[in-house]
């Protein structure tokens, strides 16, 4: 269930964030939601992510049944022609 949320944010920040979201092909709401999820998961995660990885969180949407290991193996095979 989604719920509306009212935030008070500087106008320049909003303008920049909307532009960023548009360039990434995502909604501002989606970016904020994923950021808040990241913050919430920090409390339950003992592993610290690098700033570069943190910026990537939520940047790619994958199917729930995505098999990372299989995709990695196929990529390596394609790259090395095996």
Secondary structure, 3 states (H helix, E strand, C coil): CCCCCCCCCCHHHHHHHHHHHHHHCCCHHHHHHHHHHHHHHHHHCCCCCCHHHHHHCCCCCCCCCCCHHHHHHHHHHHHHCC
